[in-house]
Amino acid sequence: MTYVKLATLAVFMLTQFCLIVQIKNVEAGQCARVGMRCSRALPNPCGDIVTCRCVHLHLVGSTCIDYTGDGL
């Protein structure tokens, strides 16, 4: 009986985590990868969002920014 409850709890927690990640990406709006490192050699390093760009910063390396003003 304990294993059934534990399995049910694990499935519930996993679905909640997946839903939270999806909601976070929607709420992020323009660029969910703001501040994350990227490589300009890749065709689309920061995702499919048009406003999210991979920009080279001298001290940090390349990072994703949202050029609408919401990032960095």
PDB file of N, H, CA, C and O in Angstrom:
ATOM      1  N   MET A   1       0.827  -1.191   0.000  1.00  0.00           N
ATOM      2  CA  MET A   1       0.000   0.000   0.000  1.00  0.00           C
ATOM      3  C   MET A   1       0.876   1.262   0.000  1.00  0.00           C
ATOM      4  O   MET A   1       0.547   2.257  -0.647  1.00  0.00           O
ATOM      5  N   THR A   2       1.974   1.206   0.721  1.00  0.00           N
ATOM      6  H   THR A   2       2.242   0.399   1.246  1.00  0.00           H
ATOM      7  CA  THR A   2       2.873   2.359   0.780  1.00  0.00           C
ATOM      8  C   THR A   2       3.484   2.643  -0.584  1.00  0.00           C
ATOM      9  O   THR A   2       3.658   3.803  -0.957  1.00  0.00           O
ATOM     10  N   TYR A   3       3.811   1.588  -1.332  1.00  0.00           N
ATOM     11  H   TYR A   3       3.669   0.646  -1.028  1.00  0.00           H
ATOM     12  CA  TYR A   3       4.394   1.770  -2.655  1.00  0.00           C
ATOM     13  C   TYR A   3       3.409   2.431  -3.612  1.00  0.00           C
ATOM     14  O   TYR A   3       3.811   3.232  -4.456  1.00  0.00           O
ATOM     15  N   VAL A   4       2.138   2.107  -3.490  1.00  0.00           N
ATOM     16  H   VAL A   4       1.812   1.457  -2.804  1.00  0.00           H
ATOM     17  CA  VAL A   4       1.114   2.715  -4.344  1.00  0.00           C
ATOM     18  C   VAL A   4       1.011   4.201  -4.041  1.00  0.00           C
ATOM     19  O   VAL A   4       0.933   5.019  -4.958  1.00  0.00           O
ATOM     20  N   LYS A   5       1.010   4.554  -2.768  1.00  0.00           N
ATOM     21  H   LYS A   5       1.074   3.889  -2.023  1.00  0.00           H
ATOM     22  CA  LYS A   5       0.944   5.962  -2.382  1.00  0.00           C
ATOM     23  C   LYS A   5       2.198   6.709  -2.837  1.00  0.00           C
ATOM     24  O   LYS A   5       2.119   7.844  -3.306  1.00  0.00           O
ATOM     25  N   LEU A   6       3.344   6.066  -2.695  1.00  0.00           N
ATOM     26  H   LEU A   6       3.408   5.144  -2.313  1.00  0.00           H
ATOM     27  CA  LEU A   6       4.598   6.688  -3.099  1.00  0.00           C
ATOM     28  C   LEU A   6       4.647   6.891  -4.611  1.00  0.00           C
ATOM     29  O   LEU A   6       5.092   7.936  -5.086  1.00  0.00           O
ATOM     30  N   ALA A   7       4.193   5.899  -5.362  1.00  0.00           N
ATOM     31  H   ALA A   7       3.832   5.050  -4.977  1.00  0.00           H
ATOM     32  CA  ALA A   7       4.174   6.025  -6.823  1.00  0.00           C
ATOM     33  C   ALA A   7       3.215   7.127  -7.257  1.00  0.00           C
ATOM     34  O   ALA A   7       3.526   7.898  -8.165  1.00  0.00           O
ATOM     35  N   THR A   8       2.058   7.205  -6.618  1.00  0.00           N
ATOM     36  H   THR A   8       1.806   6.578  -5.880  1.00  0.00           H
ATOM     37  CA  THR A   8       1.091   8.257  -6.938  1.00  0.00           C
ATOM     38  C   THR A   8       1.676   9.633  -6.635  1.00  0.00           C
ATOM     39  O   THR A   8       1.519  10.565  -7.423  1.00  0.00           O
ATOM     40  N   LEU A   9       2.340   9.756  -5.509  1.00  0.00           N
ATOM     41  H   LEU A   9       2.467   8.999  -4.869  1.00  0.00           H
ATOM     42  CA  LEU A   9       2.974  11.025  -5.145  1.00  0.00           C
ATOM     43  C   LEU A   9       4.073  11.395  -6.136  1.00  0.00           C
ATOM     44  O   LEU A   9       4.202  12.559  -6.514  1.00  0.00           O
ATOM     45  N   ALA A  10       4.861  10.416  -6.556  1.00  0.00           N
ATOM     46  H   ALA A  10       4.756   9.470  -6.249  1.00  0.00           H
ATOM     47  CA  ALA A  10       5.940  10.681  -7.514  1.00  0.00           C
ATOM     48  C   ALA A  10       5.382  11.154  -8.851  1.00  0.00           C
ATOM     49  O   ALA A  10       5.922  12.087  -9.446  1.00  0.00           O
ATOM     50  N   VAL A  11       4.318  10.533  -9.329  1.00  0.00           N
ATOM     51  H   VAL A  11       3.880   9.775  -8.845  1.00  0.00           H
ATOM     52  CA  VAL A  11       3.695  10.956 -10.590  1.00  0.00           C
ATOM     53  C   VAL A  11       3.133  12.360 -10.449  1.00  0.00           C
ATOM     54  O   VAL A  11       3.287  13.187 -11.348  1.00  0.00           O
ATOM     55  N   PHE A  12       2.481  12.635  -9.325  1.00  0.00           N
ATOM     56  H   PHE A  12       2.355  11.963  -8.595  1.00  0.00           H
ATOM     57  CA  PHE A  12       1.928  13.969  -9.090  1.00  0.00           C
ATOM     58  C   PHE A  12       3.028  15.031  -9.079  1.00  0.00           C
ATOM     59  O   PHE A  12       2.887  16.081  -9.707  1.00  0.00           O
ATOM     60  N   MET A  13       4.118  14.759  -8.369  1.00  0.00           N
ATOM     61  H   MET A  13       4.233  13.906  -7.860  1.00  0.00           H
ATOM     62  CA  MET A  13       5.217  15.727  -8.295  1.00  0.00           C
ATOM     63  C   MET A  13       5.857  15.952  -9.661  1.00  0.00           C
ATOM     64  O   MET A  13       6.209  17.082  -9.999  1.00  0.00           O
ATOM     65  N   LEU A  14       6.010  14.899 -10.441  1.00  0.00           N
ATOM     66  H   LEU A  14       5.723  13.981 -10.166  1.00  0.00           H
ATOM     67  CA  LEU A  14       6.595  15.027 -11.770  1.00  0.00           C
ATOM     68  C   LEU A  14       5.717  15.868 -12.688  1.00  0.00           C
ATOM     69  O   LEU A  14       6.223  16.714 -13.424  1.00  0.00           O
ATOM     70  N   THR A  15       4.411  15.644 -12.651  1.00  0.00           N
ATOM     71  H   THR A  15       3.999  14.957 -12.052  1.00  0.00           H
ATOM     72  CA  THR A  15       3.519  16.445 -13.503  1.00  0.00           C
ATOM     73  C   THR A  15       3.510  17.900 -13.062  1.00  0.00           C
ATOM     74  O   THR A  15       3.466  18.799 -13.902  1.00  0.00           O
ATOM     75  N   GLN A  16       3.549  18.144 -11.760  1.00  0.00           N
ATOM     76  H   GLN A  16       3.585  17.414 -11.078  1.00  0.00           H
ATOM     77  CA  GLN A  16       3.590  19.524 -11.278  1.00  0.00           C
ATOM     78  C   GLN A  16       4.863  20.224 -11.725  1.00  0.00           C
ATOM     79  O   GLN A  16       4.823  21.386 -12.130  1.00  0.00           O
ATOM     80  N   PHE A  17       5.996  19.525 -11.654  1.00  0.00           N
ATOM     81  H   PHE A  17       6.029  18.582 -11.324  1.00  0.00           H
ATOM     82  CA  PHE A  17       7.261  20.101 -12.090  1.00  0.00           C
ATOM     83  C   PHE A  17       7.211  20.453 -13.571  1.00  0.00           C
ATOM     84  O   PHE A  17       7.649  21.532 -13.970  1.00  0.00           O
ATOM     85  N   CYS A  18       6.678  19.545 -14.389  1.00  0.00           N
ATOM     86  H   CYS A  18       6.322  18.669 -14.065  1.00  0.00           H
ATOM     87  CA  CYS A  18       6.580  19.801 -15.832  1.00  0.00           C
ATOM     88  C   CYS A  18       5.680  20.992 -16.120  1.00  0.00           C
ATOM     89  O   CYS A  18       5.992  21.810 -16.985  1.00  0.00           O
ATOM     90  N   LEU A  19       4.568  21.097 -15.406  1.00  0.00           N
ATOM     91  H   LEU A  19       4.314  20.432 -14.703  1.00  0.00           H
ATOM     92  CA  LEU A  19       3.667  22.227 -15.608  1.00  0.00           C
ATOM     93  C   LEU A  19       4.320  23.537 -15.195  1.00  0.00           C
ATOM     94  O   LEU A  19       4.153  24.551 -15.873  1.00  0.00           O
ATOM     95  N   ILE A  20       5.057  23.529 -14.098  1.00  0.00           N
ATOM     96  H   ILE A  20       5.193  22.705 -13.548  1.00  0.00           H
ATOM     97  CA  ILE A  20       5.728  24.747 -13.640  1.00  0.00           C
ATOM     98  C   ILE A  20       6.769  25.198 -14.652  1.00  0.00           C
ATOM     99  O   ILE A  20       6.882  26.393 -14.923  1.00  0.00           O
ATOM    100  N   VAL A  21       7.528  24.271 -15.216  1.00  0.00           N
ATOM    101  H   VAL A  21       7.436  23.300 -14.996  1.00  0.00           H
ATOM    102  CA  VAL A  21       8.535  24.623 -16.217  1.00  0.00           C
ATOM    103  C   VAL A  21       7.868  25.216 -17.449  1.00  0.00           C
ATOM    104  O   VAL A  21       8.367  26.198 -17.998  1.00  0.00           O
ATOM    105  N   GLN A  22       6.752  24.645 -17.899  1.00  0.00           N
ATOM    106  H   GLN A  22       6.347  23.847 -17.453  1.00  0.00           H
ATOM    107  CA  GLN A  22       6.051  25.177 -19.064  1.00  0.00           C
ATOM    108  C   GLN A  22       5.509  26.565 -18.785  1.00  0.00           C
ATOM    109  O   GLN A  22       5.616  27.453 -19.631  1.00  0.00           O
ATOM    110  N   ILE A  23       4.926  26.766 -17.604  1.00  0.00           N
ATOM    111  H   ILE A  23       4.840  26.045 -16.917  1.00  0.00           H
ATOM    112  CA  ILE A  23       4.385  28.081 -17.253  1.00  0.00           C
ATOM    113  C   ILE A  23       5.508  29.101 -17.151  1.00  0.00           C
ATOM    114  O   ILE A  23       5.347  30.244 -17.581  1.00  0.00           O
ATOM    115  N   LYS A  24       6.638  28.706 -16.591  1.00  0.00           N
ATOM    116  H   LYS A  24       6.769  27.778 -16.242  1.00  0.00           H
ATOM    117  CA  LYS A  24       7.776  29.622 -16.474  1.00  0.00           C
ATOM    118  C   LYS A  24       8.232  30.079 -17.852  1.00  0.00           C
ATOM    119  O   LYS A  24       8.531  31.259 -18.036  1.00  0.00           O
ATOM    120  N   ASN A  25       8.293  29.177 -18.820  1.00  0.00           N
ATOM    121  H   ASN A  25       8.051  28.219 -18.671  1.00  0.00           H
ATOM    122  CA  ASN A  25       8.707  29.549 -20.164  1.00  0.00           C
ATOM    123  C   ASN A  25       7.708  30.489 -20.817  1.00  0.00           C
ATOM    124  O   ASN A  25       8.107  31.381 -21.565  1.00  0.00           O
ATOM    125  N   VAL A  26       6.422  30.312 -20.554  1.00  0.00           N
ATOM    126  H   VAL A  26       6.097  29.588 -19.946  1.00  0.00           H
ATOM    127  CA  VAL A  26       5.411  31.206 -21.115  1.00  0.00           C
ATOM    128  C   VAL A  26       5.506  32.577 -20.465  1.00  0.00           C
ATOM    129  O   VAL A  26       5.428  33.598 -21.148  1.00  0.00           O
ATOM    130  N   GLU A  27       5.677  32.602 -19.126  1.00  0.00           N
ATOM    131  H   GLU A  27       5.741  31.773 -18.571  1.00  0.00           H
ATOM    132  CA  GLU A  27       5.759  33.875 -18.422  1.00  0.00           C
ATOM    133  C   GLU A  27       7.039  34.627 -18.750  1.00  0.00           C
ATOM    134  O   GLU A  27       7.082  35.852 -18.643  1.00  0.00           O
ATOM    135  N   ALA A  28       8.072  33.911 -19.145  1.00  0.00           N
ATOM    136  H   ALA A  28       8.037  32.915 -19.231  1.00  0.00           H
ATOM    137  CA  ALA A  28       9.331  34.572 -19.472  1.00  0.00           C
ATOM    138  C   ALA A  28       9.164  35.500 -20.659  1.00  0.00           C
ATOM    139  O   ALA A  28       9.927  36.451 -20.827  1.00  0.00           O
ATOM    140  N   GLY A  29       8.159  35.220 -21.485  1.00  0.00           N
ATOM    141  H   GLY A  29       7.539  34.448 -21.348  1.00  0.00           H
ATOM    142  CA  GLY A  29       7.846  36.110 -22.587  1.00  0.00           C
ATOM    143  C   GLY A  29       8.820  35.996 -23.720  1.00  0.00           C
ATOM    144  O   GLY A  29       8.829  34.991 -24.431  1.00  0.00           O
ATOM    145  N   GLN A  30       9.644  37.006 -23.906  1.00  0.00           N
ATOM    146  H   GLN A  30       9.637  37.822 -23.328  1.00  0.00           H
ATOM    147  CA  GLN A  30      10.479  37.091 -25.085  1.00  0.00           C
ATOM    148  C   GLN A  30      11.634  36.091 -25.084  1.00  0.00           C
ATOM    149  O   GLN A  30      11.837  35.401 -26.083  1.00  0.00           O
ATOM    150  N   CYS A  31      12.373  35.995 -24.024  1.00  0.00           N
ATOM    151  H   CYS A  31      12.207  36.555 -23.213  1.00  0.00           H
ATOM    152  CA  CYS A  31      13.596  35.192 -24.060  1.00  0.00           C
ATOM    153  C   CYS A  31      13.781  34.446 -22.739  1.00  0.00           C
ATOM    154  O   CYS A  31      14.123  35.046 -21.720  1.00  0.00           O
ATOM    155  N   ALA A  32      13.556  33.148 -22.768  1.00  0.00           N
ATOM    156  H   ALA A  32      13.279  32.660 -23.596  1.00  0.00           H
ATOM    157  CA  ALA A  32      13.670  32.349 -21.547  1.00  0.00           C
ATOM    158  C   ALA A  32      15.124  32.057 -21.183  1.00  0.00           C
ATOM    159  O   ALA A  32      15.397  31.658 -20.051  1.00  0.00           O
ATOM    160  N   ARG A  33      16.060  32.244 -22.106  1.00  0.00           N
ATOM    161  H   ARG A  33      15.838  32.568 -23.025  1.00  0.00           H
ATOM    162  CA  ARG A  33      17.468  31.912 -21.856  1.00  0.00           C
ATOM    163  C   ARG A  33      18.321  33.148 -21.553  1.00  0.00           C
ATOM    164  O   ARG A  33      19.539  33.100 -21.724  1.00  0.00           O
ATOM    165  N   VAL A  34      17.724  34.231 -21.117  1.00  0.00           N
ATOM    166  H   VAL A  34      16.734  34.270 -20.979  1.00  0.00           H
ATOM    167  CA  VAL A  34      18.478  35.451 -20.815  1.00  0.00           C
ATOM    168  C   VAL A  34      19.537  35.158 -19.761  1.00  0.00           C
ATOM    169  O   VAL A  34      19.243  34.580 -18.715  1.00  0.00           O
ATOM    170  N   GLY A  35      20.771  35.562 -20.047  1.00  0.00           N
ATOM    171  H   GLY A  35      21.010  36.032 -20.897  1.00  0.00           H
ATOM    172  CA  GLY A  35      21.866  35.390 -19.113  1.00  0.00           C
ATOM    173  C   GLY A  35      22.595  34.064 -19.215  1.00  0.00           C
ATOM    174  O   GLY A  35      23.633  33.882 -18.580  1.00  0.00           O
ATOM    175  N   MET A  36      22.077  33.143 -19.996  1.00  0.00           N
ATOM    176  H   MET A  36      21.234  33.291 -20.513  1.00  0.00           H
ATOM    177  CA  MET A  36      22.734  31.842 -20.146  1.00  0.00           C
ATOM    178  C   MET A  36      23.797  31.920 -21.229  1.00  0.00           C
ATOM    179  O   MET A  36      23.662  32.675 -22.192  1.00  0.00           O
ATOM    180  N   ARG A  37      24.851  31.137 -21.064  1.00  0.00           N
ATOM    181  H   ARG A  37      24.960  30.523 -20.282  1.00  0.00           H
ATOM    182  CA  ARG A  37      25.921  31.117 -22.066  1.00  0.00           C
ATOM    183  C   ARG A  37      25.428  30.496 -23.357  1.00  0.00           C
ATOM    184  O   ARG A  37      24.541  29.643 -23.352  1.00  0.00           O
ATOM    185  N   CYS A  38      26.011  30.934 -24.463  1.00  0.00           N
ATOM    186  H   CYS A  38      26.731  31.627 -24.467  1.00  0.00           H
ATOM    187  CA  CYS A  38      25.619  30.420 -25.773  1.00  0.00           C
ATOM    188  C   CYS A  38      26.837  30.422 -26.692  1.00  0.00           C
ATOM    189  O   CYS A  38      27.890  30.961 -26.352  1.00  0.00           O
ATOM    190  N   SER A  39      26.675  29.819 -27.842  1.00  0.00           N
ATOM    191  H   SER A  39      25.820  29.381 -28.118  1.00  0.00           H
ATOM    192  CA  SER A  39      27.731  29.786 -28.845  1.00  0.00           C
ATOM    193  C   SER A  39      27.179  30.361 -30.137  1.00  0.00           C
ATOM    194  O   SER A  39      26.175  29.877 -30.660  1.00  0.00           O
ATOM    195  N   ARG A  40      27.830  31.389 -30.649  1.00  0.00           N
ATOM    196  H   ARG A  40      28.645  31.782 -30.224  1.00  0.00           H
ATOM    197  CA  ARG A  40      27.345  32.013 -31.877  1.00  0.00           C
ATOM    198  C   ARG A  40      27.584  31.138 -33.095  1.00  0.00           C
ATOM    199  O   ARG A  40      27.104  31.456 -34.182  1.00  0.00           O
ATOM    200  N   ALA A  41      28.320  30.037 -32.936  1.00  0.00           N
ATOM    201  H   ALA A  41      28.710  29.779 -32.053  1.00  0.00           H
ATOM    202  CA  ALA A  41      28.552  29.115 -34.046  1.00  0.00           C
ATOM    203  C   ALA A  41      27.310  28.273 -34.343  1.00  0.00           C
ATOM    204  O   ALA A  41      27.163  27.754 -35.450  1.00  0.00           O
ATOM    205  N   LEU A  42      26.418  28.137 -33.363  1.00  0.00           N
ATOM    206  H   LEU A  42      26.538  28.558 -32.464  1.00  0.00           H
ATOM    207  CA  LEU A  42      25.194  27.367 -33.565  1.00  0.00           C
ATOM    208  C   LEU A  42      24.171  28.202 -34.331  1.00  0.00           C
ATOM    209  O   LEU A  42      24.181  29.428 -34.220  1.00  0.00           O
ATOM    210  N   PRO A  43      23.291  27.570 -35.104  1.00  0.00           N
ATOM    211  CA  PRO A  43      22.333  28.328 -35.905  1.00  0.00           C
ATOM    212  C   PRO A  43      21.295  29.082 -35.079  1.00  0.00           C
ATOM    213  O   PRO A  43      20.879  30.168 -35.483  1.00  0.00           O
ATOM    214  N   ASN A  44      20.865  28.552 -33.947  1.00  0.00           N
ATOM    215  H   ASN A  44      21.202  27.670 -33.619  1.00  0.00           H
ATOM    216  CA  ASN A  44      19.845  29.208 -33.139  1.00  0.00           C
ATOM    217  C   ASN A  44      20.129  28.936 -31.662  1.00  0.00           C
ATOM    218  O   ASN A  44      19.384  28.191 -31.026  1.00  0.00           O
ATOM    219  N   PRO A  45      21.193  29.524 -31.101  1.00  0.00           N
ATOM    220  CA  PRO A  45      21.650  29.136 -29.766  1.00  0.00           C
ATOM    221  C   PRO A  45      20.748  29.566 -28.617  1.00  0.00           C
ATOM    222  O   PRO A  45      20.793  28.956 -27.549  1.00  0.00           O
ATOM    223  N   CYS A  46      19.935  30.592 -28.803  1.00  0.00           N
ATOM    224  H   CYS A  46      19.898  31.088 -29.671  1.00  0.00           H
ATOM    225  CA  CYS A  46      19.119  31.101 -27.699  1.00  0.00           C
ATOM    226  C   CYS A  46      17.647  30.729 -27.812  1.00  0.00           C
ATOM    227  O   CYS A  46      16.837  31.184 -27.004  1.00  0.00           O
ATOM    228  N   GLY A  47      17.291  29.930 -28.777  1.00  0.00           N
ATOM    229  H   GLY A  47      17.949  29.560 -29.433  1.00  0.00           H
ATOM    230  CA  GLY A  47      15.899  29.519 -28.916  1.00  0.00           C
ATOM    231  C   GLY A  47      15.255  30.100 -30.154  1.00  0.00           C
ATOM    232  O   GLY A  47      15.903  30.760 -30.965  1.00  0.00           O
ATOM    233  N   ASP A  48      13.965  29.842 -30.282  1.00  0.00           N
ATOM    234  H   ASP A  48      13.439  29.305 -29.623  1.00  0.00           H
ATOM    235  CA  ASP A  48      13.232  30.242 -31.478  1.00  0.00           C
ATOM    236  C   ASP A  48      12.662  31.657 -31.404  1.00  0.00           C
ATOM    237  O   ASP A  48      12.033  32.111 -32.360  1.00  0.00           O
ATOM    238  N   ILE A  49      12.864  32.349 -30.313  1.00  0.00           N
ATOM    239  H   ILE A  49      13.374  31.980 -29.536  1.00  0.00           H
ATOM    240  CA  ILE A  49      12.306  33.686 -30.145  1.00  0.00           C
ATOM    241  C   ILE A  49      13.155  34.683 -30.929  1.00  0.00           C
ATOM    242  O   ILE A  49      14.383  34.674 -30.836  1.00  0.00           O
ATOM    243  N   VAL A  50      12.496  35.537 -31.695  1.00  0.00           N
ATOM    244  H   VAL A  50      11.499  35.545 -31.770  1.00  0.00           H
ATOM    245  CA  VAL A  50      13.198  36.482 -32.569  1.00  0.00           C
ATOM    246  C   VAL A  50      14.006  37.497 -31.768  1.00  0.00           C
ATOM    247  O   VAL A  50      15.091  37.889 -32.197  1.00  0.00           O
ATOM    248  N   THR A  51      13.502  37.929 -30.617  1.00  0.00           N
ATOM    249  H   THR A  51      12.620  37.611 -30.269  1.00  0.00           H
ATOM    250  CA  THR A  51      14.171  38.978 -29.849  1.00  0.00           C
ATOM    251  C   THR A  51      15.325  38.463 -28.999  1.00  0.00           C
ATOM    252  O   THR A  51      16.039  39.262 -28.392  1.00  0.00           O
ATOM    253  N   CYS A  52      15.523  37.167 -28.940  1.00  0.00           N
ATOM    254  H   CYS A  52      14.944  36.518 -29.433  1.00  0.00           H
ATOM    255  CA  CYS A  52      16.587  36.584 -28.122  1.00  0.00           C
ATOM    256  C   CYS A  52      17.828  36.379 -28.984  1.00  0.00           C
ATOM    257  O   CYS A  52      17.790  35.628 -29.959  1.00  0.00           O
ATOM    258  N   ARG A  53      18.926  37.041 -28.629  1.00  0.00           N
ATOM    259  H   ARG A  53      18.957  37.651 -27.837  1.00  0.00           H
ATOM    260  CA  ARG A  53      20.155  36.997 -29.431  1.00  0.00           C
ATOM    261  C   ARG A  53      21.339  36.551 -28.593  1.00  0.00           C
ATOM    262  O   ARG A  53      21.398  36.798 -27.388  1.00  0.00           O
ATOM    263  N   CYS A  54      22.276  35.893 -29.248  1.00  0.00           N
ATOM    264  H   CYS A  54      22.228  35.693 -30.227  1.00  0.00           H
ATOM    265  CA  CYS A  54      23.539  35.508 -28.624  1.00  0.00           C
ATOM    266  C   CYS A  54      24.550  36.618 -28.918  1.00  0.00           C
ATOM    267  O   CYS A  54      24.894  36.862 -30.075  1.00  0.00           O
ATOM    268  N   VAL A  55      25.023  37.288 -27.861  1.00  0.00           N
ATOM    269  H   VAL A  55      24.743  37.090 -26.921  1.00  0.00           H
ATOM    270  CA  VAL A  55      25.904  38.439 -28.010  1.00  0.00           C
ATOM    271  C   VAL A  55      27.212  38.162 -27.273  1.00  0.00           C
ATOM    272  O   VAL A  55      27.206  37.624 -26.166  1.00  0.00           O
ATOM    273  N   HIS A  56      28.327  38.532 -27.891  1.00  0.00           N
ATOM    274  H   HIS A  56      28.332  38.970 -28.790  1.00  0.00           H
ATOM    275  CA  HIS A  56      29.640  38.340 -27.271  1.00  0.00           C
ATOM    276  C   HIS A  56      29.926  39.493 -26.316  1.00  0.00           C
ATOM    277  O   HIS A  56      29.920  40.659 -26.712  1.00  0.00           O
ATOM    278  N   LEU A  57      30.175  39.153 -25.057  1.00  0.00           N
ATOM    279  H   LEU A  57      30.180  38.206 -24.736  1.00  0.00           H
ATOM    280  CA  LEU A  57      30.593  40.126 -24.053  1.00  0.00           C
ATOM    281  C   LEU A  57      32.046  39.820 -23.713  1.00  0.00           C
ATOM    282  O   LEU A  57      32.394  38.656 -23.516  1.00  0.00           O
ATOM    283  N   HIS A  58      32.886  40.818 -23.641  1.00  0.00           N
ATOM    284  H   HIS A  58      32.604  41.764 -23.801  1.00  0.00           H
ATOM    285  CA  HIS A  58      34.332  40.616 -23.535  1.00  0.00           C
ATOM    286  C   HIS A  58      34.748  39.829 -22.300  1.00  0.00           C
ATOM    287  O   HIS A  58      35.592  38.939 -22.410  1.00  0.00           O
ATOM    288  N   LEU A  59      34.197  40.118 -21.144  1.00  0.00           N
ATOM    289  H   LEU A  59      33.512  40.841 -21.055  1.00  0.00           H
ATOM    290  CA  LEU A  59      34.619  39.446 -19.924  1.00  0.00           C
ATOM    291  C   LEU A  59      33.891  38.127 -19.683  1.00  0.00           C
ATOM    292  O   LEU A  59      34.451  37.213 -19.079  1.00  0.00           O
ATOM    293  N   VAL A  60      32.670  38.023 -20.142  1.00  0.00           N
ATOM    294  H   VAL A  60      32.215  38.766 -20.633  1.00  0.00           H
ATOM    295  CA  VAL A  60      31.828  36.871 -19.835  1.00  0.00           C
ATOM    296  C   VAL A  60      31.874  35.812 -20.918  1.00  0.00           C
ATOM    297  O   VAL A  60      31.661  34.634 -20.630  1.00  0.00           O
ATOM    298  N   GLY A  61      32.142  36.188 -22.136  1.00  0.00           N
ATOM    299  H   GLY A  61      32.315  37.145 -22.371  1.00  0.00           H
ATOM    300  CA  GLY A  61      31.999  35.291 -23.280  1.00  0.00           C
ATOM    301  C   GLY A  61      30.691  35.621 -23.982  1.00  0.00           C
ATOM    302  O   GLY A  61      30.234  36.762 -23.925  1.00  0.00           O
ATOM    303  N   SER A  62      30.093  34.659 -24.630  1.00  0.00           N
ATOM    304  H   SER A  62      30.465  33.732 -24.675  1.00  0.00           H
ATOM    305  CA  SER A  62      28.821  34.897 -25.304  1.00  0.00           C
ATOM    306  C   SER A  62      27.670  34.538 -24.381  1.00  0.00           C
ATOM    307  O   SER A  62      27.722  33.528 -23.679  1.00  0.00           O
ATOM    308  N   THR A  63      26.635  35.360 -24.381  1.00  0.00           N
ATOM    309  H   THR A  63      26.592  36.180 -24.951  1.00  0.00           H
ATOM    310  CA  THR A  63      25.465  35.132 -23.546  1.00  0.00           C
ATOM    311  C   THR A  63      24.207  35.553 -24.291  1.00  0.00           C
ATOM    312  O   THR A  63      24.257  36.394 -25.188  1.00  0.00           O
ATOM    313  N   CYS A  64      23.087  34.967 -23.915  1.00  0.00           N
ATOM    314  H   CYS A  64      23.046  34.284 -23.186  1.00  0.00           H
ATOM    315  CA  CYS A  64      21.808  35.306 -24.536  1.00  0.00           C
ATOM    316  C   CYS A  64      21.249  36.569 -23.888  1.00  0.00           C
ATOM    317  O   CYS A  64      21.219  36.685 -22.663  1.00  0.00           O
ATOM    318  N   ILE A  65      20.814  37.501 -24.707  1.00  0.00           N
ATOM    319  H   ILE A  65      20.838  37.406 -25.702  1.00  0.00           H
ATOM    320  CA  ILE A  65      20.151  38.701 -24.203  1.00  0.00           C
ATOM    321  C   ILE A  65      18.851  38.904 -24.965  1.00  0.00           C
ATOM    322  O   ILE A  65      18.678  38.400 -26.074  1.00  0.00           O
ATOM    323  N   ASP A  66      17.947  39.646 -24.356  1.00  0.00           N
ATOM    324  H   ASP A  66      18.087  40.055 -23.455  1.00  0.00           H
ATOM    325  CA  ASP A  66      16.690  40.014 -25.000  1.00  0.00           C
ATOM    326  C   ASP A  66      16.832  41.472 -25.400  1.00  0.00           C
ATOM    327  O   ASP A  66      16.836  42.352 -24.539  1.00  0.00           O
ATOM    328  N   TYR A  67      16.950  41.740 -26.694  1.00  0.00           N
ATOM    329  H   TYR A  67      16.947  41.025 -27.393  1.00  0.00           H
ATOM    330  CA  TYR A  67      17.254  43.099 -27.127  1.00  0.00           C
ATOM    331  C   TYR A  67      16.054  44.023 -27.095  1.00  0.00           C
ATOM    332  O   TYR A  67      16.146  45.150 -27.582  1.00  0.00           O
ATOM    333  N   THR A  68      14.916  43.584 -26.531  1.00  0.00           N
ATOM    334  H   THR A  68      14.841  42.669 -26.136  1.00  0.00           H
ATOM    335  CA  THR A  68      13.786  44.495 -26.336  1.00  0.00           C
ATOM    336  C   THR A  68      13.944  45.300 -25.057  1.00  0.00           C
ATOM    337  O   THR A  68      13.152  46.203 -24.788  1.00  0.00           O
ATOM    338  N   GLY A  69      14.965  44.976 -24.264  1.00  0.00           N
ATOM    339  H   GLY A  69      15.608  44.242 -24.482  1.00  0.00           H
ATOM    340  CA  GLY A  69      15.208  45.716 -23.036  1.00  0.00           C
ATOM    341  C   GLY A  69      14.856  44.947 -21.781  1.00  0.00           C
ATOM    342  O   GLY A  69      15.120  45.427 -20.678  1.00  0.00           O
ATOM    343  N   ASP A  70      14.257  43.745 -21.916  1.00  0.00           N
ATOM    344  H   ASP A  70      14.044  43.356 -22.812  1.00  0.00           H
ATOM    345  CA  ASP A  70      13.865  42.967 -20.745  1.00  0.00           C
ATOM    346  C   ASP A  70      14.996  42.115 -20.202  1.00  0.00           C
ATOM    347  O   ASP A  70      14.926  41.657 -19.061  1.00  0.00           O
ATOM    348  N   GLY A  71      16.027  41.893 -20.985  1.00  0.00           N
ATOM    349  H   GLY A  71      16.083  42.265 -21.912  1.00  0.00           H
ATOM    350  CA  GLY A  71      17.095  40.995 -20.559  1.00  0.00           C
ATOM    351  C   GLY A  71      18.300  41.734 -20.034  1.00  0.00           C
ATOM    352  O   GLY A  71      18.398  42.956 -20.150  1.00  0.00           O
ATOM    353  N   LEU A  72      19.217  40.982 -19.456  1.00  0.00           N
ATOM    354  H   LEU A  72      19.138  39.990 -19.362  1.00  0.00           H
ATOM    355  CA  LEU A  72      20.503  41.426 -18.930  1.00  0.00           C
ATOM    356  C   LEU A  72      20.308  42.639 -18.100  1.00  0.00           C
ATOM    357  O   LEU A  72      21.273  43.178 -17.559  1.00  0.00           O
TER     358      LEU A  72
END
